[in-house]
Amino acid sequence: MRGRCDRSAARTNPQAVAGGKCVKFWQREIGSWKKKTASLSFEEQGAYAAAMDTYYTLEGPLPMDRLAAYKLVGAFTKRDQKALDRVLDNPALFHENGGTLHNARADEEIQKYRIYCENQRRRRLGIKR
């Protein structure tokens, strides 16, 4: 559909959402980021950043299936995959829920974004609350 984010396509090809109405950016608060990533290696910080970019692109959780997660996040080398494994297995960053990997902060931010978008849609259509 033109002008809409095709999240089903994004699950197999994150680049498919370019130009759609998906979350276009996510706010990385430096203090929060440094606190969350203080125990991560440089490689793991990169893997976490890539995982979060993917999470926001999908507007939802990452798959539990590691091969699918590697493909979505772009972890193609063994070294990248090991770094991503350490990040996804870190309970301070991700938790399993319903067969997918969730990040609590991202889930909150995505929900806020969806409410904002719905309010904007209603305003364009002249719908009162």
DSSP file (Angstrom, degrees, kcal/mol; ACC not computed):
  #  RESIDUE AA STRUCTURE BP1 BP2  ACC     N-H-->O    O-->H-N    N-H-->O    O-->H-N    TCO  KAPPA ALPHA  PHI   PSI    X-CA   Y-CA   Z-CA
    1    1 A M    >         0   0    0      0, 0.0     3,-1.3     0, 0.0     2,-0.2   0.000 360.0 360.0 360.0 133.6    0.0    0.0    0.0
    2    2 A R  T 3   +     0   0    0      1,-0.2     3,-0.1    18,-0.1    18,-0.0  -0.454 360.0  11.7 -71.4 137.0    1.4    3.4   -0.9
    3    3 A G  T 3  S+     0   0    0      1,-0.3     2,-0.3    -2,-0.2    -1,-0.2   0.481 107.4 101.8  79.6   1.9    2.3    5.7    2.0
    4    4 A R  S <  S-     0   0    0     -3,-1.3     2,-0.6    16,-0.2    -1,-0.3  -0.880  76.5-113.8-119.0 152.6    2.0    3.0    4.5
    5    5 A C        -     0   0    0     -2,-0.3     2,-1.2    15,-0.1     3,-0.1  -0.728  21.3-147.5 -83.8 123.9    4.6    1.0    6.3
    6    6 A D     >  +     0   0    0     -2,-0.6     4,-1.9    10,-0.2     3,-0.3  -0.742  20.0 177.8 -92.9  91.1    4.4   -2.7    5.3
    7    7 A R  H  > S+     0   0    0     -2,-1.2     4,-1.5     1,-0.2    -1,-0.2   0.793  77.0  60.0 -67.8 -27.5    5.6   -4.3    8.6
    8    8 A S  H  > S+     0   0    0      1,-0.2     4,-0.5     2,-0.2    -1,-0.2   0.916 108.7  44.1 -66.5 -39.2    5.1   -7.8    7.2
    9    9 A A  H >> S+     0   0    0     -3,-0.3     4,-2.3     1,-0.2     3,-1.1   0.867 108.7  59.4 -68.4 -35.3    7.6   -7.0    4.5
   10   10 A A  H 3< S+     0   0    0     -4,-1.9    -1,-0.2     1,-0.3    -2,-0.2   0.803  92.5  66.9 -64.4 -28.5    9.9   -5.4    7.1
   11   11 A R  H 3< S+     0   0    0     -4,-1.5    -1,-0.3     1,-0.2    -2,-0.2   0.811 117.4  24.7 -64.3 -27.8   10.1   -8.6    9.1
   12   12 A T  H << S+     0   0    0     -3,-1.1    -2,-0.2    -4,-0.5    -1,-0.2   0.636 140.1  23.8-106.5 -19.9   12.0  -10.2    6.2
   13   13 A N    ><  -     0   0    0     -4,-2.3     3,-2.5    -5,-0.1     4,-0.2  -0.716  59.5-171.0-148.1  91.1   13.5   -7.0    4.7
   14   14 A P  G >  S+     0   0    0      0, 0.0     3,-1.3     0, 0.0     4,-0.1   0.777  87.2  65.0 -56.2 -27.1   13.8   -3.9    6.9
   15   15 A Q  G >  S+     0   0    0      1,-0.3     3,-1.5     2,-0.1    -5,-0.1   0.669  82.5  79.8 -69.6 -13.9   14.7   -1.8    3.9
   16   16 A A  G <  S+     0   0    0     -3,-2.5    -1,-0.3     1,-0.3   -10,-0.2   0.685  85.2  60.3 -66.1 -17.3   11.2   -2.4    2.6
   17   17 A V  G X  S+     0   0    0     -3,-1.3     3,-3.0    -4,-0.2     5,-0.4   0.511  70.8 129.8 -90.5  -3.8    9.8    0.2    4.9
   18   18 A A  T <  S+     0   0    0     -3,-1.5     3,-0.1     1,-0.3    -3,-0.0  -0.265  80.9  12.7 -54.3 128.9   11.8    3.1    3.6
   19   19 A G  T 3  S+     0   0    0      1,-0.2    -1,-0.3     3,-0.1   -16,-0.1   0.387 105.1 116.4  85.3  -4.3    9.5    6.0    2.8
   20   20 A G  S <  S-     0   0    0     -3,-3.0    -1,-0.2     3,-0.1   -16,-0.2  -0.043  82.0 -96.2 -83.8-167.9    6.6    4.4    4.7
   21   21 A K  S    S+     0   0    0     -3,-0.1     3,-0.1     2,-0.0    -3,-0.1  -0.006  78.0 125.1-102.6  28.1    4.9    5.7    7.8
   22   22 A C  S    S-     0   0    0     -5,-0.4     2,-0.1     1,-0.2    35,-0.1  -0.228  82.0 -62.0 -75.4 172.5    6.8    3.7   10.3
   23   23 A V        -     0   0    0     33,-0.5    -1,-0.2     1,-0.2     3,-0.1  -0.407  51.8-164.3 -54.1 124.1    8.7    5.1   13.2
   24   24 A K        +     0   0    0      1,-0.2     2,-0.3    -2,-0.1    -1,-0.2   0.675  64.6   2.1 -93.6 -18.2   11.2    7.3   11.5
   25   25 A F        -     0   0    0     31,-0.1     2,-0.4     2,-0.0    -1,-0.2  -0.980  60.2-142.1-156.6 162.2   13.6    7.9   14.4
   26   26 A W        -     0   0    0     -2,-0.3     2,-0.5    -3,-0.1    80,-0.0  -0.999  26.5-118.3-132.3 140.2   14.0    6.9   18.0
   27   27 A Q        -     0   0    0     -2,-0.4     2,-0.8     1,-0.0    -2,-0.0  -0.618  22.6-163.0 -80.6 120.0   15.2    9.2   20.7
   28   28 A R        -     0   0    0     -2,-0.5     2,-0.6     4,-0.0     3,-0.1  -0.878   8.2-153.4-104.3 103.9   18.4    8.0   22.3
   29   29 A E     >  -     0   0    0     -2,-0.8     4,-3.0     1,-0.2     5,-0.2  -0.674  10.2-143.2 -79.2 121.1   18.9    9.7   25.6
   30   30 A I  H  > S+     0   0    0     -2,-0.6     4,-2.9     1,-0.2     5,-0.2   0.880  95.8  48.5 -57.2 -45.7   22.6    9.8   26.2
   31   31 A G  H  > S+     0   0    0      2,-0.2     4,-2.2     1,-0.2    -1,-0.2   0.931 115.3  44.3 -61.7 -46.4   22.4    9.3   30.0
   32   32 A S  H  > S+     0   0    0      2,-0.2     4,-2.7     1,-0.2    -2,-0.2   0.913 114.4  50.3 -63.1 -43.0   20.0    6.4   29.7
   33   33 A W  H  X S+     0   0    0     -4,-3.0     4,-2.4     1,-0.2    -2,-0.2   0.937 111.3  47.3 -62.1 -47.9   22.0    4.8   26.9
   34   34 A K  H  X S+     0   0    0     -4,-2.9     4,-0.7    -5,-0.2    -1,-0.2   0.897 113.4  49.1 -61.7 -40.3   25.3    5.1   28.7
   35   35 A K  H >< S+     0   0    0     -4,-2.2     3,-0.6    -5,-0.2     4,-0.3   0.930 114.3  44.7 -65.2 -45.2   23.7    3.6   31.9
   36   36 A K  H 3< S+     0   0    0     -4,-2.7     3,-0.3     1,-0.2    -2,-0.2   0.842 121.3  38.4 -67.3 -33.8   22.1    0.7   30.0
   37   37 A T  H >< S+     0   0    0     -4,-2.4     3,-1.9    -5,-0.2    -1,-0.2   0.350  81.2 106.1-103.0   6.7   25.2   -0.1   27.9
   38   38 A A  T << S+     0   0    0     -4,-0.7    -1,-0.2    -3,-0.6    -2,-0.1   0.821  85.5  45.0 -57.1 -33.3   27.9    0.5   30.6
   39   39 A S  T 3  S+     0   0    0     -3,-0.3     2,-0.3    -4,-0.3    -1,-0.3   0.435  96.7  97.6 -91.7   1.7   28.6   -3.2   31.0
   40   40 A L  S <  S-     0   0    0     -3,-1.9    -3,-0.0     1,-0.1     2,-0.0  -0.657  73.2-122.1 -93.2 146.0   28.6   -3.9   27.2
   41   41 A S     >  -     0   0    0     -2,-0.3     4,-2.4     1,-0.1     5,-0.2  -0.258  36.3 -99.4 -70.8 169.4   31.7   -4.2   25.1
   42   42 A F  H  > S+     0   0    0      1,-0.2     4,-1.8     2,-0.2     5,-0.1   0.913 126.6  49.1 -57.4 -44.4   32.1   -1.9   22.1
   43   43 A E  H  > S+     0   0    0      1,-0.2     4,-2.3     2,-0.2    -1,-0.2   0.911 110.2  50.6 -61.5 -43.8   30.9   -4.7   19.8
   44   44 A E  H  > S+     0   0    0      1,-0.2     4,-2.7     2,-0.2    -1,-0.2   0.859 106.2  55.1 -65.9 -35.2   27.9   -5.4   22.0
   45   45 A Q  H  X S+     0   0    0     -4,-2.4     4,-2.5     2,-0.2    -1,-0.2   0.903 109.3  48.0 -63.2 -39.7   27.0   -1.7   22.0
   46   46 A G  H  X S+     0   0    0     -4,-1.8     4,-2.4     2,-0.2    -2,-0.2   0.901 111.9  49.0 -65.3 -40.9   27.0   -1.8   18.2
   47   47 A A  H  X S+     0   0    0     -4,-2.3     4,-2.5     2,-0.2    -2,-0.2   0.898 111.6  49.6 -65.3 -40.0   24.9   -4.9   18.2
   48   48 A Y  H  X S+     0   0    0     -4,-2.7     4,-2.6     2,-0.2    -2,-0.2   0.920 110.5  49.9 -65.0 -44.0   22.4   -3.3   20.7
   49   49 A A  H  X S+     0   0    0     -4,-2.5     4,-2.4     1,-0.2    -2,-0.2   0.922 113.1  46.4 -60.4 -44.3   22.2   -0.2   18.5
   50   50 A A  H  X S+     0   0    0     -4,-2.4     4,-2.1     2,-0.2    -2,-0.2   0.895 112.1  51.0 -65.7 -39.5   21.5   -2.3   15.4
   51   51 A A  H  X S+     0   0    0     -4,-2.5     4,-2.6     1,-0.2    -2,-0.2   0.908 111.6  47.4 -63.5 -41.5   18.9   -4.4   17.3
   52   52 A M  H  X S+     0   0    0     -4,-2.6     4,-2.6     2,-0.2     5,-0.2   0.885 108.9  53.4 -69.8 -37.9   17.1   -1.3   18.5
   53   53 A D  H  X S+     0   0    0     -4,-2.4     4,-2.1    -5,-0.2    -1,-0.2   0.928 113.1  44.8 -58.2 -43.6   17.1    0.3   15.0
   54   54 A T  H  X S+     0   0    0     -4,-2.1     4,-2.7     2,-0.2     5,-0.2   0.914 110.1  54.6 -66.6 -43.4   15.5   -2.9   13.8
   55   55 A Y  H  X>S+     0   0    0     -4,-2.6     5,-1.9     1,-0.2     4,-1.0   0.923 112.4  42.9 -56.1 -48.1   13.1   -3.0   16.7
   56   56 A Y  H  <5S+     0   0    0     -4,-2.6   -33,-0.5     2,-0.2    -1,-0.2   0.857 111.3  54.9 -70.6 -34.6   11.8    0.5   15.9
   57   57 A T  H  <5S+     0   0    0     -4,-2.1    -2,-0.2    -5,-0.2    -1,-0.2   0.918 114.9  39.9 -61.6 -42.6   11.7   -0.2   12.2
   58   58 A L  H  <5S-     0   0    0     -4,-2.7    -1,-0.2     2,-0.2    -2,-0.2   0.678 102.3-138.1 -76.3 -17.8    9.5   -3.2   12.8
   59   59 A E  T  <5S+     0   0    0     -4,-1.0    -3,-0.2    -5,-0.2    -4,-0.1   0.876  75.5  50.9  55.5  40.3    7.6   -1.3   15.5
   60   60 A G  S   <S-     0   0    0     -5,-1.9    -2,-0.2    -6,-0.2    -1,-0.2  -0.986  94.6 -40.9 179.0-176.3    7.7   -4.4   17.6
   61   61 A P        -     0   0    0      0, 0.0    41,-0.2     0, 0.0     0, 0.0  -0.053  49.8-113.4 -68.2 162.5    9.7   -7.3   19.0
   62   62 A L  E     -A  101   0A   0     39,-2.1    39,-3.3     1,-0.1     2,-0.1  -0.617  39.4 -98.3 -89.3 152.8   12.4   -9.3   17.5
   63   63 A P  E     -A  100   0A   0      0, 0.0    37,-0.2     0, 0.0     6,-0.1  -0.395  16.5-135.9 -71.7 149.6   12.0  -13.0   16.7
   64   64 A M  S    S+     0   0    0     35,-1.0     2,-0.5    -2,-0.1    36,-0.1   0.823  83.5  96.7 -69.5 -31.7   13.3  -15.6   19.1
   65   65 A D     >  -     0   0    0     34,-0.2     4,-2.4     1,-0.2     3,-0.2  -0.458  69.3-152.9 -62.5 114.0   14.6  -17.5   16.2
   66   66 A R  H  > S+     0   0    0     -2,-0.5     4,-3.3     1,-0.2     5,-0.2   0.865  90.2  55.6 -63.6 -38.6   18.3  -16.4   16.1
   67   67 A L  H  > S+     0   0    0      1,-0.2     4,-2.0     2,-0.2    -1,-0.2   0.919 111.3  45.4 -61.0 -40.8   18.8  -17.0   12.3
   68   68 A A  H  > S+     0   0    0      2,-0.2     4,-2.6    -3,-0.2    -2,-0.2   0.912 113.6  49.7 -66.3 -42.3   15.8  -14.7   11.6
   69   69 A A  H  X S+     0   0    0     -4,-2.4     4,-2.7     2,-0.2     5,-0.3   0.917 109.1  52.0 -63.1 -43.4   17.1  -12.1   14.2
   70   70 A Y  H  X>S+     0   0    0     -4,-3.3     5,-2.2     1,-0.2     4,-2.1   0.933 112.0  46.5 -57.5 -46.0   20.6  -12.2   12.6
   71   71 A K  H  <5S+     0   0    0     -4,-2.0    -2,-0.2    -5,-0.2    -1,-0.2   0.925 114.4  46.3 -64.4 -46.1   19.2  -11.5    9.2
   72   72 A L  H  <5S+     0   0    0     -4,-2.6    -1,-0.2     1,-0.2    -2,-0.2   0.911 118.8  40.3 -63.6 -43.2   16.9   -8.7   10.4
   73   73 A V  H  <5S-     0   0    0     -4,-2.7    -1,-0.2    -5,-0.2    -2,-0.2   0.751 112.2-116.4 -80.6 -24.7   19.5   -7.0   12.4
   74   74 A G  T  <5 +     0   0    0     -4,-2.1     2,-1.2    -5,-0.3     3,-0.2   0.737  59.8 150.6  94.2  26.8   22.3   -7.5    9.9
   75   75 A A      < +     0   0    0     -5,-2.2    -1,-0.2    -6,-0.3    -2,-0.1  -0.745   8.8 151.1 -91.2  91.9   24.6   -9.8   12.0
   76   76 A F        +     0   0    0     -2,-1.2     2,-0.2    -3,-0.1    -1,-0.2   0.739  46.8  69.9 -99.6 -26.1   26.2  -11.8    9.2
   77   77 A T  S  > S-     0   0    0     -3,-0.2     4,-2.6     1,-0.1     5,-0.2  -0.581  85.6-118.1 -91.2 158.6   29.6  -12.7   10.6
   78   78 A K  H  > S+     0   0    0      1,-0.2     4,-2.5     2,-0.2     5,-0.2   0.891 116.5  53.8 -58.7 -39.7   30.1  -15.1   13.5
   79   79 A R  H  > S+     0   0    0      2,-0.2     4,-1.9     1,-0.2    -1,-0.2   0.922 110.2  45.7 -62.6 -44.9   31.6  -12.3   15.5
   80   80 A D  H  > S+     0   0    0      1,-0.2     4,-2.6     2,-0.2    -2,-0.2   0.897 112.0  52.5 -63.9 -40.8   28.6  -10.1   15.0
   81   81 A Q  H  X S+     0   0    0     -4,-2.6     4,-2.6     1,-0.2    -2,-0.2   0.893 108.1  50.2 -64.5 -39.9   26.2  -13.0   15.8
   82   82 A K  H  X S+     0   0    0     -4,-2.5     4,-2.1     2,-0.2    -1,-0.2   0.909 111.3  48.7 -65.0 -41.1   28.0  -13.7   19.0
   83   83 A A  H  X S+     0   0    0     -4,-1.9     4,-1.7     2,-0.2    -2,-0.2   0.915 112.8  47.9 -63.6 -42.7   27.8  -10.0   20.0
   84   84 A L  H  X S+     0   0    0     -4,-2.6     4,-3.1     1,-0.2     5,-0.3   0.894 108.7  54.8 -65.8 -39.4   24.1  -10.0   19.2
   85   85 A D  H  X S+     0   0    0     -4,-2.6     4,-2.0     1,-0.2    -1,-0.2   0.925 107.3  50.0 -57.6 -45.1   23.5  -13.2   21.1
   86   86 A R  H  < S+     0   0    0     -4,-2.1     4,-0.2     1,-0.2    -1,-0.2   0.880 113.8  46.1 -63.3 -37.0   25.1  -11.6   24.2
   87   87 A V  H >< S+     0   0    0     -4,-1.7     3,-1.4     1,-0.2     7,-0.3   0.942 113.5  46.8 -69.5 -48.9   22.8   -8.6   23.8
   88   88 A L  H 3< S+     0   0    0     -4,-3.1    -2,-0.2     1,-0.3    -1,-0.2   0.783 111.9  52.2 -67.1 -26.0   19.6  -10.5   23.2
   89   89 A D  T 3< S+     0   0    0     -4,-2.0    -1,-0.3    -5,-0.3    -2,-0.2   0.478  84.1 104.2 -86.3  -2.9   20.4  -12.8   26.1
   90   90 A N    X>  -     0   0    0     -3,-1.4     4,-2.5    -4,-0.2     3,-1.9  -0.714  60.6-156.8 -83.3 112.0   20.9   -9.9   28.5
   91   91 A P  T 34 S+     0   0    0      0, 0.0    -1,-0.2     0, 0.0    -4,-0.0   0.691  90.8  63.1 -65.5 -17.9   17.8   -9.6   30.7
   92   92 A A  T 34 S+     0   0    0      1,-0.1     3,-0.1   -56,-0.1    -2,-0.0   0.679 116.2  30.2 -76.1 -16.4   18.4   -6.0   31.4
   93   93 A L  T <4 S+     0   0    0     -3,-1.9     2,-0.3     1,-0.3    11,-0.2   0.794 127.6  17.5-108.9 -42.8   18.0   -5.3   27.6
   94   94 A F     <  -     0   0    0     -4,-2.5     2,-0.3    -7,-0.3    -1,-0.3  -0.964  56.0-170.3-135.5 149.1   15.5   -7.9   26.3
   95   95 A H  E     -B  102   0A   0      7,-2.3     7,-3.5    -2,-0.3     2,-0.3  -0.987  27.3-114.5-137.2 150.4   13.0  -10.2   27.7
   96   96 A E  E     +B  101   0A   0     -2,-0.3     2,-0.3     5,-0.2     5,-0.2  -0.646  39.1 162.7 -84.3 136.4   11.0  -13.1   26.1
   97   97 A N  E >   -B  100   0A   0      3,-2.6     3,-1.0    -2,-0.3    -2,-0.1  -0.859  67.9 -11.0-155.2 117.1    7.2  -12.7   25.9
   98   98 A G  T 3  S-     0   0    0     -2,-0.3     3,-0.1     1,-0.2    -2,-0.0   0.821 127.2 -53.1  65.3  31.4    4.9  -14.6   23.7
   99   99 A G  T 3  S+     0   0    0      1,-0.3   -35,-1.0   -36,-0.1     2,-0.3   0.603 121.0  90.8  81.5  10.6    7.7  -16.2   21.7
  100  100 A T  E <  S-AB  63  97A   0     -3,-1.0    -3,-2.6   -37,-0.2     2,-0.6  -0.901  78.0-109.7-133.5 164.8    9.4  -12.9   20.8
  101  101 A L  E     -AB  62  96A   0    -39,-3.3   -39,-2.1    -2,-0.3     2,-0.3  -0.850  37.5-167.2 -99.7 121.9   12.1  -10.7   22.3
  102  102 A H  E     - B   0  95A   0     -7,-3.5    -7,-2.3    -2,-0.6     2,-0.5  -0.781  20.6-154.3-111.0 150.6   10.9   -7.4   23.8
  103  103 A N     >  -     0   0    0     -2,-0.3     4,-2.5    -9,-0.2     5,-0.2  -0.991  15.9-149.7-118.4 118.1   12.5   -4.3   25.0
  104  104 A A  H  > S+     0   0    0     -2,-0.5     4,-2.0     1,-0.2     5,-0.2   0.889  93.6  48.4 -59.1 -45.1   10.3   -2.6   27.6
  105  105 A R  H  > S+     0   0    0      1,-0.2     4,-2.4     2,-0.2    -1,-0.2   0.918 112.3  48.5 -63.9 -43.3   11.4    1.0   26.8
  106  106 A A  H  > S+     0   0    0      1,-0.2     4,-2.8     2,-0.2     5,-0.2   0.903 108.6  54.1 -64.4 -40.2   10.9    0.6   23.1
  107  107 A D  H  X S+     0   0    0     -4,-2.5     4,-2.1     1,-0.2    -1,-0.2   0.914 110.2  47.6 -59.4 -42.2    7.5   -1.0   23.6
  108  108 A E  H  X S+     0   0    0     -4,-2.0     4,-2.2     2,-0.2    -2,-0.2   0.927 113.4  47.1 -63.0 -45.8    6.5    2.1   25.6
  109  109 A E  H  X S+     0   0    0     -4,-2.4     4,-2.3     1,-0.2    -2,-0.2   0.886 111.4  50.5 -66.4 -38.9    7.8    4.5   23.0
  110  110 A I  H  X S+     0   0    0     -4,-2.8     4,-2.4     2,-0.2    -1,-0.2   0.900 109.4  51.6 -65.8 -40.2    6.2    2.7   20.1
  111  111 A Q  H  X S+     0   0    0     -4,-2.1     4,-2.1    -5,-0.2    -2,-0.2   0.915 109.9  49.3 -62.4 -42.7    2.8    2.7   22.0
  112  112 A K  H  X S+     0   0    0     -4,-2.2     4,-2.5     1,-0.2    -2,-0.2   0.912 110.7  51.1 -60.2 -42.7    3.2    6.5   22.5
  113  113 A Y  H  X S+     0   0    0     -4,-2.3     4,-2.7     1,-0.2    -2,-0.2   0.902 108.8  50.5 -63.1 -41.9    4.0    6.9   18.8
  114  114 A R  H  X S+     0   0    0     -4,-2.4     4,-2.4     2,-0.2    -1,-0.2   0.899 110.7  48.9 -64.8 -40.1    0.9    4.9   17.8
  115  115 A I  H  X S+     0   0    0     -4,-2.1     4,-2.5     2,-0.2    -2,-0.2   0.924 111.6  50.1 -63.7 -43.9   -1.3    7.1   20.0
  116  116 A Y  H  X S+     0   0    0     -4,-2.5     4,-2.4     2,-0.2    -2,-0.2   0.933 111.5  48.0 -58.6 -47.5    0.2   10.2   18.6
  117  117 A C  H  X S+     0   0    0     -4,-2.7     4,-2.5     1,-0.2    -2,-0.2   0.900 111.4  50.1 -62.6 -41.2   -0.4    8.9   15.0
  118  118 A E  H  X S+     0   0    0     -4,-2.4     4,-2.6     2,-0.2    -1,-0.2   0.913 110.6  49.8 -64.3 -41.9   -4.0    8.0   15.8
  119  119 A N  H  X S+     0   0    0     -4,-2.5     4,-2.2     1,-0.2    -2,-0.2   0.898 111.4  49.2 -62.8 -39.9   -4.6   11.5   17.3
  120  120 A Q  H  X S+     0   0    0     -4,-2.4     4,-2.4     2,-0.2    -2,-0.2   0.901 110.7  50.3 -64.9 -40.9   -3.1   13.1   14.2
  121  121 A R  H  X S+     0   0    0     -4,-2.5     4,-1.9     2,-0.2    -2,-0.2   0.930 111.2  48.4 -62.0 -46.3   -5.2   10.9   11.9
  122  122 A R  H  X>S+     0   0    0     -4,-2.6     5,-2.8     1,-0.2     4,-0.7   0.893 110.6  51.7 -61.8 -40.4   -8.4   11.9   13.9
  123  123 A R  H ><5S+     0   0    0     -4,-2.2     3,-0.8     1,-0.2    -1,-0.2   0.917 108.4  50.4 -64.5 -42.3   -7.4   15.5   13.7
  124  124 A R  H 3<5S+     0   0    0     -4,-2.4    -1,-0.2     1,-0.2    -2,-0.2   0.875 114.2  45.3 -61.3 -36.9   -7.0   15.4    9.9
  125  125 A L  H 3<5S-     0   0    0     -4,-1.9    -1,-0.2    -5,-0.2    -2,-0.2   0.511 113.6-118.7 -86.2  -4.4  -10.4   13.8    9.6
  126  126 A G  T <<5 +     0   0    0     -3,-0.8     2,-0.5    -4,-0.7    -3,-0.2   0.762  57.8 156.8  74.6  24.8  -12.0   16.2   12.0
  127  127 A I      < -     0   0    0     -5,-2.8    -1,-0.2    -6,-0.2     2,-0.2  -0.726  32.5-144.9 -87.2 125.5  -13.0   13.5   14.5
  128  128 A K              0   0    0     -2,-0.5    -5,-0.0     1,-0.1    -1,-0.0  -0.576 360.0 360.0 -85.7 154.1  -13.5   14.7   18.1
  129  129 A R              0   0    0     -2,-0.2    -1,-0.1   -10,-0.0    -2,-0.0   0.490 360.0 360.0 -61.7 360.0  -12.5   12.5   21.0
